[in-house]
Every structure is written in C-alpha cells, then in structure tokens.
C-alpha cells in the first residue's frame, strides 16, 4: 500500500507492529488497515497478508484514569481463561497494544443483541466462564471510590454535572451501605461490558478490551451488559439463563437491578470526562444526560425498594 494512502495513524500502527515479535520487518506497503469501532481509542484491524491482528492506539487523556500495565496483565489472564484474544505485544508507557484478531466474528451492537438468535445467552455463558475461571485480576473495581475519583477529575474541568446528580449520589447511600454489608464474592470481571466489546461467531461469544477490568462482584457485569445492550425483559432472561443456567434468585436479580442503576451513575461521569477532554466520537453531553435520566428512573421505580430488600434478605 502506498504510504500516502495510509490513514492518519499509520505510523503509530506500524511502530507498534514492528515492535511485536514476528512482525519486525513489516513495511507500510505490506499492510492493509481497517478502522474499527471505539468510543475513546483508535482501533485498527491490520491484515499483513499472512496474519490478522488488532492494533489499539489509546485515546487522548485516557492515561489519567486507566493503568495500562494492569490492563495488559488482565488481558493476558482473560486469554488464559479462554474468553479473549491473545495479546501479542503491549507497551504500558504508550498504551499501544497488539492482539491476535479473532476470525469469523461479528462485533455486537444493541441491535444485534436484539436480533441475533441466542446472542444474549452466549454472552451470559462467556461472562460465567470468565467469572468462574479462578483467575485473579489486578485492581479492585470499587464503584463508589471510582465515582469519587471521577468527580475529582471533573472538578478541574469545565463541564457541568446533570441537574440533581449529587442528590442521586446521596440517595444511593443506602446502596453503598447494603453492598458493604452484603458484598458479592469477588471474581475477575470485565467491568465495562459495552456491546462492542463482545464478538460473536454464532457459537461462542468472545470478550475484548480490558481497560477497566478488575476484581469485582460478578453481577456488575451482568447488570451493566443488560443496560448497554438495552435488553428487553425476555432477552435479559436469556442473558441470566446463560449466566446462571437457571432463573436467578430474587437476591441475585435484585443485585443485578441495583448494578443496572449504579453503572449508569458511574458512566454518566465517564461521559462527562470524555466531553471535557474533547472526545468527538459521539455526543457525550447527550450520552451523560441520558444515562443519568435512566439511573434516576430506575431508582424512582416503586420496585426499587423491593430489590434492595431482596438483597438484604
């Protein structure tokens, strides 16, 4: 390929590849690059003619809240657990990462979760495989500590919180107390299960992108994926069937509902950080406001107290 025809980030992609074992002699004209999705990072599928790999260039500002060394360690553990692609090379200093591409897959979206038969159940099975793998991730994903960290980051940025955000954080205090008294058994968790982080070959669902991964209550992943995919009640039931192998208990279902609200409370702030950092991947003002409104609606639902009671019980 003619270098003048290469995308803007070709030099970084090639630099990452030539530092990856087995790819040291590659030239620009040897490779074909295809931009993949991504809300913060720039991700490319690279075909060398003999191999297909994924090259990830980190988004601007992500170094403020993502530890790339931990990400690389956890990505290796996820591969060992049998749920993720193999990392071929990574550089914690720059955040560059090269992984083996998974063949014959589609990248999931909310629409595909709604229309692709068995997708929700396969995702549940993939999460169960990860959580039950016995692997240990570095980092402890702590919801309320991360909310405080993100609020601190935003204090130095010129962006407004949604009206009433602090009121909802205060209203979530009983949740914080409850989860401290009734903690889940920690397991290796993805912690950011966007639809696009799930790759489906029709038989097995694979999971990628371990930036926010850590030891966590595994039902966070189940609740968060339900939110990200906008699952209907029927598809959420399929997700839980795939995960548990049976219908959940009232306590487990209650914990999943709690995390559906809490993930929106957290990712509202993440969206505002993207807005403040000038990320133009989407309208992050609308993203943050929409997530906050959804969190508020769930916490205002009359069924909310019943879910808390089920977890207490």
Order of alpha helices (4+ residues) and beta strands (2+ residues): alpha-beta-beta-beta-alpha-beta-beta-beta-alpha-alpha-alpha-alpha-alpha-beta-beta-beta-beta-alpha-alpha-alpha-alpha-alpha
